[in-house]
Amino acid sequence: MRILRIDLPKSLRRFLRREEGAILVEFAFSLPILLIFFAVIVEGTRMMKNYHTAISGVRDATRYMSRHLPIDLCNTAPTANALSNYDAILQTIVGRSVSNASLFPSGITLTSVRATYTCPSNSPAYHVRPAVVRVAATMTVNFPFSSAFELLGGQRFSGLTTTISDSVKVFGT
């Protein structure tokens, strides 16, 4: 078998041996990976910031309930649905904390905020047995930069739904 040899001009042979553009090609291969890392860092930071502000909002709503409910709540409100008229106020407290974004828009959609209480039966009674109020907020954390994960065959995140709750004894008005 005879190998066909093609004589190339001297300038073309010199061009094919040069290596000055190799770094640019390597950078072009590594750029999508760097963008994915950057997107993961940004999304992780935003998610943690939004989650901690949501925890702060639920904690503020729980403190509000512990100060504005009567200390003898177990005696005056026998039904489990007695705290439903506070839902709009709690939604405002948690919503104000969640939507108070400074640099980036908040990625949290607040679904519901609900307050419940339990009456302890075996705690020692000094003057009264204080009820324990629990505020639970259901919210969806959205990822606006999730389309960057599709660059290397990943999938887009639609959102993460979670419930954050806090409980405290009622100190009364």
Steps between C-alpha positions, in 0.01 A plus 500: 500500500634834402469801734406817331714789615389853440759773506365800683638846457755607757277767655212252550732244664629770733140601586402141589797463737433820697356469853409857593121436482506187718422695816199660337365157400554365852320801643208442262472143631516602867268804479170303527630319808602829660156644425332199662714542813416869513127428460510239778673743735255782423192277532625342823571840652162639397319193632670518839442875530131465413456204732655686794284808440195273493606346831536850642151593380344190658685573823365857501146372440537253787620774734203713397261218586666433837449864602152562357312189608346485848700305756196288584450398138421140589205611712363772269541341153396135512479446123796413281393759241514788751817653349377519139428875527877557550593337166492827302719680755749212504504493120589871503779456759665207323439651155663829598810317617519281189439775243740751657777434246785742454732382220324205337125451473366244742455153360236401754128470437307487826213251475342499846564590861308321771500520880401218734530452874519217749411499866747318722328265740783376719700817561506638856243772552623810676238756404402372158622236257616695195404370159762431237431674170651371176524704179562306178566666163492307174704655221657422164863593431548581130829480310516770229849399381412132471507516120881516525498138620366389163831587330657161570187287481364571847138565573328825590370542855137599530505590867537354846196499732573494872330572831674703769359500850579642841331463836505692826306527824231766519602778738173684468374854478 
